[in-house]
Amino acid sequence: MGILRGGRMRFAWLVTLVLLAALALSNFMQSSMSTSTELSPAAAEGDFSNPKFATQDHVSEVTYLGTDYGGWAFDEKLVGSSPVVYSFGLGEDISWDAAMIEKYNVRLFGFDPTPKSEAFIITQMKENPIVRKNFVFVKEGLATEKGTLVFTKPANPNHVSMRMGVHKGEGLGETIKVLVSPLRDFMERFGHDHIDILKMDIEGAEYDVLEDLVAQDYLPFTQLLVEWHWRFQVPGERKRRRVLRVRGRGRPRRPRRHRAAPNPPPTRRHEILLAKLASKGFKVIDSRSDAQETSMIRLVNENSARRLRV
């Protein structure tokens, strides 16, 4: 009996030692794993020499900043402490731009060749110290080639948005010539090889620009925020809208607040461009104003993310 009891005790001790060894090994592996995935100080503070990318299992955290008119939604998870943000088309509402600067300490690059927008930005930079410190204003437009292009002003002097090209007979105003450059040129000028958020509100020119970037496979941005103007591609659309605003014998009807003529459905060109962007990994995370304003992120696999970070 004593021999049997002693054998049982040794067996129990042996089992205990095996369990302790297994527990120690498990703790060691967990410690190693947590150490390997821990952010470096540079990454924790926002090292944007290595931009962020969204992998296929990414779950977005959609955040909206700015006014109802000039605000935008974006993925806050893909924003660090000092991201690179390009904002094309500023108009007279930079509430989103200013909010991005204040919340994330962004050095934001804003582009708009519109004279009224330039005057507005100058005033904002004088009155707002946050904007004055971190807002870089460039009085140029975004296009597919560098040079000078004709833009058409709005007929109403109280309006701000111009359209690229000459638009006679569409109820618009006079034309002016402005400087334009492609995205690659702007990035080289400011020393950037990646943009964390690219925002476009460029009155219909987004189609030429994005089609060109897709064709070049030059898509150096993680998030893409676009206001689409497919309605400008529909023949007679501006005339149709004027007719809808007229009642009786041509007497102008007083416009109702927050009510506009319904938009035509998206054009084939618009649908093709969205499909091409999707084929490059872009996924819509937010859509507003009947899909005229969309926010997208680019999904990549782990290997692509490592390659792009190099």
Secondary structure as UniProt FT lines:
FT   HELIX           2..37
FT   HELIX           41..45
FT   TURN            48..49
FT   STRAND          54..55
FT   TURN            56..57
FT   STRAND          62..65
FT   TURN            68..70
FT   STRAND          72..75
FT   HELIX           76..78
FT   STRAND          84..88
FT   TURN            91..92
FT   HELIX           95..104
FT   STRAND          107..111
FT   HELIX           115..127
FT   HELIX           129..134
FT   STRAND          135..138
FT   STRAND          141..142
FT   STRAND          147..152
FT   TURN            157..158
FT   STRAND          163..164
FT   TURN            168..171
FT   STRAND          175..181
FT   HELIX           183..190
FT   STRAND          195..200
FT   TURN            203..205
FT   HELIX           206..216
FT   STRAND          221..227
FT   HELIX           230..233
FT   TURN            235..236
FT   HELIX           237..244
FT   STRAND          246..247
FT   TURN            248..250
FT   STRAND          251..252
FT   TURN            257..258
FT   HELIX           268..279
FT   TURN            280..281
FT   STRAND          282..288
FT   TURN            289..292
FT   STRAND          293..300
FT   HELIX           302..309
//
